[in-house]
């Protein structure tokens, strides 16, 4: 006995009687914080970020997608940038070493004057600071445009802070610094805060016949494909081809879950005499994408000739007189299932 896709008639019944993914409005807290730091590479004396800004933006998007809320806002075109702190850094050397403004962990440092080591001239210090600041500003111009290309809105009331610092790298360039200086001086760090720019609504999900399958289980521990599947809640002592359960379910990935998602299942209980004496209907929350058969929401006893169950058990040809119910259930309500 093979699995059969449900008919249009059955599908309508599913839509009328089973939970659906209905239209939902999702509200979000006011702000979401995303931070990211990356070593940057510029040609000497240059402030053009084109060599790394694309990968930088892509990495920021990865950070955005780590949070389910910001990921959803981004995918819905509802992500807006409200606050941006951009920090550019430079190693504490131009032609000669100079006193740092922050330590190698990017925290404030208390550095004393050391004219024997910090030998950079005032012009060199100014040139280094000006270049670090220009790099930070030029980066923001390019970075913000790339964010817009990704569909992120830049608020007209954006709170923007762009700063630059000379970082302690031991008075050497990043390429030549000692190993104890673990962080680069030449870097860009961003601290971003996002807000939702519009209410996000899901469109109702309406399954098609191709999205839904039916399946049966038997007391010998197999399913309708002959695969080992132990669904024998009501089988008692029997281990044969009498039906133990029947179900309708969404195919894998229909609701964004790689697993099969159940909708309803009917469990058939057999008496010691080999007759069906009880049918239990189990309902599931198929809108829960994170679970499978663990998302049960209720069960109840139903009549042995349940109209809903019989409708779900019909074959692909709605005009065909033979049905699963008539072949597998009805005969054994009053008569025992043959044992040989």
N, C-alpha and C positions, 0 to 999 in steps of 0.2 A: 504494500500500500504506500503510495508516494504522497509527498506534500503537494497541496493544490493551492494556488493563489485564490483569494476570496473573490466572489463575484461582485458586480456593482451593487446588487441588492444587499449582499452581506456588508459591503463597505458602507453603504448608507446607514445600516444598523449600527455599525461600529461608531460612525460619526455622531449618531443620535444618542448613543447610550454609553459610550466610553469616554474617559477623559481625553482631552486634546491639549495641544500646546496652544493656548488661546493668546490673544493679543495682550501683551504685558507692557506696562510703563515702568521704566526703571529710573529711580532717583539716586543720585550720588552725593556723598559729602562734598563740601565746597572745594577742597583742594587735594591734589595728589602730588607727592614729592618724588622726583626722579633725579638721581645724581649719577654722574659718570665722569671718569678721568681717563685721559689717554696721552701717552707720550706722542709728541708731534715732531715732525722733521721738516725743517725749512732750509733752503739754500742759505748760505752765509749772507747776512744782512738783508734777507728777504722777509716779507710778511704775507706772501700769497699762500692761503691755506688749501689751494686746489688739489694739492698732492695727497691730502688725507681727509678732506671734509666729507666726501661721500661715505667712506667707511665709518667715519665718526658718527654721522647721522644714522647709518644703518645699525650701529652698535647702540645708539640711544633708543632707537625703535625696539631693539631687543629688550632693553631695560623696561621700556613702556609695556611690552607684551608679557613681562613676568608677572604683572599685577592683572588679575582677571578684569577688574573694573576699567583700568586705563586701556587695556587691550580691547575691550568691548567698545569703549568710547572712540578709540582710534579707528577700529574697523567700521564703525557706524558714521564716521566723519563728524564726530561730535567732540573732538578733543581740542581744547583751546589753551594756549600758553598764556598764563597770567603773570608769572614772575620768572625772571632769568638772572642768575648770577654767573658771569663768565670770568674766569680767572686765567690769565696767561702767565707763564713763568719763563724765566731766563736763568741760565747758570750764572754763578757769580764770577764771571770772567769776561772781559772784552779782549783787549790785547794783554791785559794784566789782571790779576785777581782784585776783587772789590768786596767790601763788607756786605754780607747778605742782609735781606730784610726779613726773611722767614727761614726756618730751619728746613732740613731735608724731609721732614714729615709734614711740611706745609703749615706749620704752626709758628706763632710769633717767637722769635729768638732774641736773646739779649746778647748782642755781640759788641765787644769792646773794640775801640780803634786799635789797629795793629799796623802801623805804617811800615813795619819791616816785611809784612806779608801782603797787606792790602795796598798794592802800589799803583793801582789804576788812577789815572788823572780824573779831574772833575768832568772833563769832556767825554772821557770813556764811560764814566758812570752814567752821565746823561744820555749818551748814545745807546747804551744797553737798556736803560729804563724806557727810553722813547720807543725803541724797537719792540720791547716786550709789550708795551701798551698798544702800539700799532698792530701787532700780531693779534692781540685779544680783540681789538675793535674790528679789524678786517675779518677775523674769524666769525664774529657775530653777524656781520652783514651777509656773508656767504651761508652760514649755518641757518639763519632765520629764513632765507630764501629756499633752502633745501627742505626745511620743515614744511613750508607752505606747499611745495611740490608734492610732499607726502600727504597733503590734506589736513595738516594741522593749522588751526587758525591762530594768528598772532593778535592778541587783544589790543585795541587802540589805546587802552589804558594800561598797557604792559608796564610793570615795575621792573626796569632793566638796570642792572649794576654790572659794569665792566671794569675789572681791576687787573693790575699786573704786579708781579713781585719778582725781585731777584732772590733766587733760591740758593741755599747753601749746597754747593756740590764740591766743596773743598778747594775752590778757586780754579777748577778745571772744567773743561767742557764735558758734556754727558758721555762722549765717547772715551774720554781719558780719565774720568773720575775714578777714585778708589772704590773698592767693592763695599766699603762700609756706608757709602752714600747710595742707598738702594733706590731712591726715587729720582726721576729725571728733573733737571731744572727746566728744560724746554718742554713744556706740557700745556695742555688746555684742560681745564676742569669746568664742568657745568653743574649747576644746581637749579633745577627747573621745577615749577609748580604748575600743574594743569587743572583745568576746570572743565566741566561739561558745558558745551555751548548750546545744547538743545536737548529736549526730552527724547529719550530713545524708546522706540516702540518696536515690538516684534510683530510681524505679520502672522496671522493665524496659519498654523501648519495644517494643511488638508492632505492626508495621505491618499495615494492612488492605489489601485488594485495591485500594481507591481511592487508596492512597498510592504505588503502584508502577506504572511504565509500562515498555513494551518499545519498542524502536526499531531501525530498520535503516538502513544506509548503503550507498551504491553507488559503483561505480568511476567514475561520471560526475561525482562530487563533490557529490551531493545526498543528502538523507536521505529517510525514508519519507513526509515531508510535501512533498517536492519542494523543500525549502529548500537553499541552498548550504551544504554541510558537507563539508569535505575530510578524509575518513578513508579513505585509499587505500594503507595500508601494504603490502598484498600484491597490489596490482592489476598491478604491473609495467607493461606497455605499454598495458593496456586502459583505455579511457575510455567504458564503456558501462553498461548496467543490470544487470550481474552484481553480486551482493551482496558488499560488501567487509567489512562488520562487522555485528554484531548485539549488543544490550545490554539489560540490565534496569537500572532506575534509580529512585530516589525522586523524586517530583515536587517542585517548588520549595516550600520552607518546611516540608516534612514533618519535617526534622531541625533546624529553626530556621535554615536557610540559604536565602537567596532564590534560590540557584542549584539546578539539577538536580544531584543527588548520585548518581554511578554506583555500582553494586554489582559487576557483572561484565560483561565485554565479550568477544566472540569475534571474532578477526581471521581472515579467510579469505585464504589465499595461493593464487594462481593460477599455474600453470605456463605456459611459453611456448606449450604446446599448447592452452591455454584450459581446463584442468581444475583442480579444487581438489586440491592435493597436501599442504596443511598447514593446520591450524587451531591458532591460539594463543589460549589463554584468559588474559585479564588480570583480576586481582582488585584491588579497591580497598578502602580503609579508609573505609567510609561513616559511621563514627562520628566522623570528623574533620570538624567542621562548618565549618572555616575554609578548606577547599580544595575544588576540584572534581576535574577529571581529573588534577590533579597529585598526588593522594594514592594513587598506585599502590603496592601492597604486594607484587606478584609476578606472574609470568607463566610459563606452561608450555604445551608442546605437548599436545594432547588428541587422542583418536581421531577420525577423520572422522565417526564416528557416535556421538559422545559423548552418553550418556544425559542428562547434566545440561543440555547445550546444547539437545538436542531437546525436553526438558521445558519449558525457558524459551521455546522458539520456538512452542509450541502456541498456538492461538488462544483466543478467549473461550469457544467452545463445545468442551468437552473431548471430546465424542462425535463431533465432526466429523472425518471421515477425512483430509481435506486438511490439511496443515500447512505452515508456512513451510519447514521442513526438507525435506519431500518436494518442494516446488515450486522451491526456490532453491538447495539444497545437494546433496541426494542424486543428482539426475540428472547432476551435473557432476563427480562423483567419477571416473566411468569414461568420460564423454563430454564433449567440449568444449562450452562455452557457445556458442550460435549467434551468429554475427557479423553476421547480416543478417536 
